[in-house]
Amino acid sequence: MLTESLRELEYDGLVRRHSYETVLLAVTYHLTDLGKSPSPYHGRALRLGQCLGSATQCSITLTSNREEPQRR
């Protein structure tokens, strides 16, 4: 499962895989420049997580293709 997810991230260009030729297989993954760059969804996900983590109720309002968490 983890390997499959990492391979998908590699395919999407978000991480770079490097394998080392050693007796035991050693692999490292690093974020690419694309993986380090923020997308519009990162901010929305962060705001939603902060809202859901609070003690108040939370809902998402969909308007003009924007998702903004609302505290009640």
C-alpha positions as CSV (number, residue, x, y, z in Angstrom):
1,M,0.0,0.0,0.0
2,L,2.7,2.5,1.0
3,T,4.8,1.5,-2.0
4,E,1.9,1.9,-4.4
5,S,1.2,5.4,-3.0
6,L,4.8,6.4,-3.3
7,R,5.0,5.2,-6.8
8,E,1.8,7.2,-7.7
9,L,3.4,10.3,-6.2
10,E,6.6,9.6,-8.2
11,Y,4.5,9.2,-11.4
12,D,2.8,12.5,-10.7
13,G,6.2,14.2,-10.3
14,L,5.7,15.1,-6.6
15,V,8.5,12.9,-5.3
16,R,11.8,11.6,-6.6
17,R,12.9,8.0,-5.9
18,H,16.5,7.0,-5.4
19,S,17.6,3.4,-4.9
20,Y,21.0,2.5,-3.6
21,E,22.8,-0.6,-4.7
22,T,23.6,-2.3,-1.4
23,V,23.3,-5.8,0.0
24,L,20.0,-4.8,1.5
25,L,17.7,-2.7,-0.7
26,A,17.7,0.9,0.3
27,V,15.4,3.5,-1.2
28,T,14.9,7.2,-0.3
29,Y,12.2,9.5,-1.6
30,H,12.6,13.3,-1.8
31,L,10.1,16.0,-2.7
32,T,10.6,17.5,-6.1
33,D,10.1,21.3,-6.7
34,L,6.6,20.5,-7.8
35,G,6.0,18.6,-4.6
36,K,7.3,21.5,-2.5
37,S,5.1,24.1,-4.3
38,P,1.8,24.9,-2.7
39,S,-1.4,24.4,-4.6
40,P,-4.8,26.1,-4.0
41,Y,-6.0,23.0,-2.3
42,H,-3.3,23.0,0.4
43,G,-4.7,26.2,2.0
44,R,-8.3,24.9,1.9
45,A,-7.3,21.6,3.4
46,L,-5.4,23.4,6.2
47,R,-8.3,25.7,7.0
48,L,-10.7,22.7,7.0
49,G,-8.5,20.8,9.3
50,Q,-8.2,23.7,11.7
51,C,-12.0,24.1,11.7
52,L,-12.6,20.4,12.2
53,G,-10.1,20.3,15.0
54,S,-11.9,23.1,16.9
55,A,-14.6,22.4,19.5
56,T,-17.2,24.1,17.4
57,Q,-19.2,22.6,14.5
58,C,-17.9,23.1,11.0
59,S,-19.4,23.1,7.6
60,I,-18.2,23.8,4.1
61,T,-19.8,26.4,1.9
62,L,-19.5,25.8,-1.8
63,T,-19.6,29.1,-3.8
64,S,-18.0,30.1,-7.0
65,N,-15.8,27.0,-7.0
66,R,-14.4,28.0,-3.6
67,E,-14.6,25.9,-0.5
68,E,-14.4,27.8,2.7
69,P,-14.9,26.2,6.1
70,Q,-17.5,28.0,8.2
71,R,-17.6,27.9,12.0
72,R,-21.0,27.7,13.7
